[in-house]
Amino acid sequence: MPAATRNPFRRRLLGASLIIGALCAPATLHAQSAWPTKPLRVVVGFAPGGGTDLMARILAQPLGELLGQSVIVENKPGASGNIAAGEVIRAPADGYTLYIAPTTVQSANPSLIKSNINPAKDLVPLAAIGRMQLHLIVRPGLAVKDLGDLIAMARANPGKLTYASSGPGTTPHLITEVFLQQTGLEINHIPYRGAGPSLQAVLAGETDFVLDPGISFQHVRTGKVRMLAVASGRRSAAFPDVPTMGEAGVAGLDLDTWFGIWVPVGTPPEVMAKLSQAVAKALEQPALRQRFNEIIAEAAFLNSADFRGLLDKETAVLTRVIKERKINVE
């Protein structure tokens, strides 16, 4: 007979250990399956009122209702979203802290900004939540009727045309540079502080064109500016007669502005699965989709694997244009 079973004290100790283990295992499983048991925090790396902030706040209420907990949005602007990313990287990997941002925080920031933060390594892409298209808008009086005319004018006058952007390193800036890279054009960049000021510069005739996220629509409808093309793989639902850049002769330019959710590395897979399912259901709700439409966005869910694929593709395109065109925001 083994010594452990001959000793009554050791036998009782072994029995107590087995009982405690049996009691603790279900408790641990229950704690994981019961997630969430407290409010969730969504960190946004941009100021209130912008596209990223509005998407996060529109999503927060239905997501909270589906999970049975409050979802609180916090704004931590700065460093093109890197300050907020750092906040989430340092948070416990328990599913209670999320990061909502445009995809450029992962696809472009590491090539643009010197930082110890790298979302591709330090965060896990959970899901894409939506996208915005960019529309090429030209100033009043510019003597072009379509994208082909604009390209021909720029080729005949290298370095004389200008384009506005919402700031160095922003999606409109980078995608315009992809357009210039694809066409071999020389057009000068004039950055502004946000999409509104960059559109105003075109309206005032200060610059020749801009890639606009949709705030120009009322001005297009009244004829103050003209829309020549959409930098997307599909036409705008609001202006179905306007061609995509691909249809207008710039092959391969299909770059929407995507937004998504990241979580800290180490977040339990079962928590990520439950959160992803809730996000997908929230994005299916007609009321949410209508509110996204009101901010000129489209609710669009991609699961973690598909979101990673999108990020990989975008990273390859933007990393190349940043390197080849020597784009620097610092």
C-alpha positions in Angstrom: 0.0 0.0 0.0 1.4 3.5 -0.9 2.7 5.5 2.0 0.3 8.4 1.2 -2.7 6.2 1.8 -1.4 4.7 5.0 -1.0 8.1 6.6 -4.5 9.3 7.8 -3.4 13.0 7.9 -2.0 12.9 4.4 -5.0 11.1 3.2 -7.3 13.8 4.6 -5.1 16.5 3.0 -5.2 14.9 -0.4 -8.9 14.6 -0.2 -9.3 18.2 0.8 -7.1 19.3 -2.2 -9.3 17.3 -4.6 -12.5 18.9 -3.2 -11.0 22.4 -3.4 -9.8 21.7 -7.0 -13.2 20.5 -8.0 -14.9 23.5 -6.5 -12.5 26.0 -8.0 -12.6 24.7 -11.6 -16.4 25.4 -12.1 -16.0 28.8 -10.5 -13.3 29.7 -13.0 -15.3 28.5 -15.9 -18.3 30.4 -14.7 -16.3 33.6 -14.3 -15.2 33.4 -17.9 -18.7 32.5 -19.2 -20.3 35.3 -17.2 -18.2 38.0 -18.8 -18.9 40.9 -18.7 -19.7 41.6 -15.1 -18.8 45.3 -15.1 -18.9 48.2 -17.6 -16.6 48.2 -20.6 -14.3 51.1 -21.6 -13.8 52.2 -25.2 -10.8 54.4 -25.8 -10.8 56.7 -28.8 -7.6 58.3 -30.0 -9.3 61.4 -31.5 -11.2 64.4 -30.3 -15.0 64.3 -29.7 -17.1 65.0 -32.8 -14.9 63.4 -35.4 -15.8 60.3 -37.4 -14.0 57.8 -35.1 -15.6 59.3 -32.0 -19.1 59.3 -33.6 -18.8 55.7 -34.7 -17.7 54.6 -31.2 -20.6 56.5 -29.5 -23.2 55.2 -32.0 -22.0 51.6 -31.4 -21.7 51.9 -27.6 -25.4 51.9 -26.7 -26.5 48.8 -28.7 -23.3 47.0 -27.8 -24.0 47.7 -24.1 -27.5 46.5 -24.4 -26.5 43.2 -26.0 -23.8 42.6 -23.4 -25.9 43.7 -20.4 -23.3 46.3 -19.3 -22.6 50.0 -19.9 -20.1 50.9 -22.6 -18.3 54.1 -21.8 -16.4 56.1 -24.4 -13.2 57.9 -23.4 -11.3 60.3 -25.7 -7.5 60.3 -25.5 -6.4 62.3 -28.5 -2.9 62.8 -29.6 0.0 61.3 -31.7 -2.5 60.2 -34.5 -4.1 57.7 -32.1 -1.0 56.4 -30.5 -1.7 57.9 -27.1 -5.0 56.0 -26.9 -3.3 52.8 -28.3 -0.8 53.0 -25.5 -3.6 53.3 -22.9 -5.2 50.1 -24.2 -1.9 48.2 -24.5 -1.2 48.9 -20.8 -4.7 47.8 -19.7 -5.5 44.3 -18.4 -6.2 41.8 -21.1 -9.7 40.9 -19.7 -12.0 42.3 -22.4 -13.0 45.4 -20.5 -10.9 47.9 -22.4 -11.3 48.3 -26.2 -9.6 50.5 -28.7 -11.6 52.0 -31.6 -9.6 53.7 -34.4 -9.1 54.0 -38.1 -7.0 51.3 -39.6 -4.2 53.7 -40.3 -3.1 53.5 -36.7 -1.7 50.0 -37.6 -1.2 50.3 -41.3 0.5 53.7 -41.4 1.5 55.0 -38.0 4.5 52.6 -37.4 6.0 54.0 -40.7 5.2 57.6 -40.0 5.8 58.1 -36.3 8.8 57.1 -34.1 7.2 55.4 -31.2 7.5 52.3 -29.0 3.9 51.6 -29.7 3.1 49.2 -32.6 -0.5 48.0 -32.7 0.4 45.2 -35.1 2.4 43.6 -32.3 0.9 45.0 -29.1 -2.8 44.8 -29.9 -5.2 42.2 -31.4 -7.6 43.2 -34.2 -11.0 42.1 -33.0 -13.3 43.3 -35.8 -13.9 46.0 -38.4 -17.0 48.1 -37.7 -17.4 50.4 -40.7 -16.0 52.4 -43.5 -16.1 55.8 -45.2 -15.4 56.5 -48.9 -13.3 59.4 -50.1 -14.5 61.5 -53.0 -12.3 63.6 -55.2 -13.7 67.2 -55.2 -12.3 70.0 -57.4 -12.5 73.7 -56.8 -15.0 76.0 -58.6 -13.7 77.2 -62.0 -11.1 74.4 -62.5 -11.4 73.7 -66.2 -11.8 69.9 -66.0 -14.9 67.8 -66.6 -13.7 64.4 -65.4 -10.7 62.7 -63.8 -9.0 62.2 -67.1 -9.0 65.9 -67.7 -7.5 66.5 -64.2 -4.7 64.0 -64.8 -4.0 65.5 -68.3 -3.9 69.1 -66.7 -1.5 67.9 -64.0 0.8 66.2 -66.5 0.9 69.3 -68.7 1.7 71.5 -65.7 3.9 69.5 -63.3 4.2 71.0 -59.8 1.6 73.7 -60.5 -1.6 72.1 -59.1 -2.2 71.7 -55.4 -4.3 69.4 -53.3 -5.6 69.9 -49.7 -5.7 67.3 -47.0 -6.9 67.1 -43.4 -3.4 66.9 -42.2 0.0 65.1 -42.7 -0.4 61.4 -42.3 -4.2 61.4 -42.4 -6.0 58.9 -44.6 -7.0 61.6 -47.2 -3.3 62.6 -47.4 -2.0 59.1 -47.8 -4.6 57.9 -50.3 -4.0 61.1 -52.4 -0.3 60.2 -52.4 -1.2 56.7 -53.6 -3.2 58.3 -56.4 -0.2 60.4 -57.4 2.1 57.4 -57.1 -0.2 55.4 -59.4 -0.4 58.2 -62.0 3.1 59.6 -61.7 1.8 63.1 -61.2 3.6 66.0 -59.5 1.0 67.9 -57.4 1.8 69.9 -54.3 0.4 69.0 -50.9 -1.2 71.7 -48.7 -2.2 70.3 -45.3 -5.0 71.7 -43.1 -6.3 71.0 -39.7 -9.1 68.6 -40.4 -11.5 67.7 -43.2 -13.6 70.8 -42.8 -10.8 73.3 -43.3 -9.4 71.3 -46.2 -12.8 71.4 -48.0 -13.2 75.1 -47.3 -9.8 75.7 -49.0 -11.2 74.0 -52.1 -14.5 75.9 -51.9 -12.5 79.2 -51.7 -10.3 78.2 -54.6 -7.1 78.1 -52.4 -6.3 74.6 -53.6 -7.4 72.6 -56.7 -8.8 69.5 -55.2 -9.2 67.3 -52.1 -10.2 63.7 -51.2 -13.2 64.4 -49.0 -14.9 61.9 -46.6 -18.4 63.1 -47.5 -18.9 66.5 -45.9 -18.9 68.1 -49.3 -22.2 66.5 -50.4 -24.4 69.5 -50.0 -21.9 71.7 -51.9 -21.8 69.1 -54.7 -25.6 69.1 -55.0 -25.7 72.9 -55.2 -23.0 73.0 -57.8 -20.4 74.9 -55.7 -17.9 72.1 -56.2 -17.7 69.1 -58.5 -17.1 65.4 -57.7 -14.9 63.7 -60.3 -14.4 60.2 -58.8 -14.6 58.0 -55.7 -11.4 56.4 -54.3 -13.1 53.1 -53.7 -14.0 49.8 -55.4 -17.7 50.8 -55.5 -19.6 53.9 -56.4 -21.1 56.2 -53.9 -24.7 55.4 -53.0 -25.3 59.2 -52.8 -23.8 59.9 -56.3 -24.2 56.7 -58.3 -23.4 58.5 -61.6 -19.8 59.4 -60.3 -17.3 56.7 -61.4 -14.7 55.1 -59.2 -11.1 55.9 -59.8 -10.7 52.4 -61.3 -13.5 53.1 -63.7 -12.0 56.4 -64.6 -8.6 54.8 -65.5 -6.6 54.6 -62.2 -6.4 50.9 -61.8 -6.1 49.3 -58.4 -7.1 52.3 -56.3 -9.6 50.8 -53.9 -9.0 52.3 -50.5 -11.9 53.1 -48.2 -11.3 54.6 -44.8 -11.9 51.6 -42.4 -12.5 51.7 -38.7 -12.1 48.8 -36.2 -11.8 47.5 -32.7 -8.6 46.2 -31.1 -8.1 44.5 -27.7 -4.9 43.9 -25.6 -2.8 40.9 -26.4 -3.7 38.0 -24.2 -7.5 38.7 -24.1 -9.1 35.3 -23.6 -10.4 33.8 -26.9 -13.9 33.1 -25.4 -14.2 36.7 -24.3 -13.1 37.9 -27.8 -15.6 35.5 -29.4 -18.5 36.8 -27.3 -17.5 40.4 -27.9 -17.2 39.9 -31.6 -20.6 38.3 -31.8 -22.2 41.2 -29.9 -20.5 43.7 -32.3 -21.8 41.9 -35.3 -25.3 41.9 -34.0 -25.1 45.6 -33.1 -24.0 46.5 -36.6 -27.0 44.6 -38.1 -29.5 46.8 -36.3 -31.3 49.2 -38.7 -31.3 52.1 -36.3 -27.5 51.9 -36.0 -27.0 51.5 -39.7 -29.2 54.6 -40.2 -27.1 56.6 -37.8 -23.9 55.5 -39.5 -25.4 56.7 -42.8 -26.1 60.1 -41.3 -22.4 60.6 -40.7 -21.7 59.5 -44.3 -20.4 56.1 -43.1 -21.4 52.5 -43.7 -21.7 49.9 -40.9 -19.6 47.0 -42.1 -18.5 44.0 -39.9 -15.4 42.0 -40.6 -14.4 39.2 -38.2 -10.9 39.0 -36.7 -9.4 36.9 -39.6 -10.9 39.1 -42.4 -10.0 42.3 -40.5 -6.3 41.1 -40.3 -6.4 40.4 -44.0 -7.6 44.0 -44.7 -4.9 45.4 -42.4 -2.2 43.4 -44.1 -3.3 44.6 -47.6 -3.6 48.2 -46.5 -0.2 48.1 -44.6 1.5 46.9 -47.8 0.1 49.7 -49.9 0.6 52.5 -47.4 4.1 51.4 -46.2 5.2 51.5 -49.8 3.8 54.9 -50.6 5.2 56.4 -47.3 8.7 55.0 -48.1 8.8 55.8 -51.9 7.4 59.3 -51.5 9.3 60.0 -48.3 6.3 61.1 -46.3 7.2 62.3 -42.8 4.8 63.8 -40.2 7.4 64.7 -37.6 
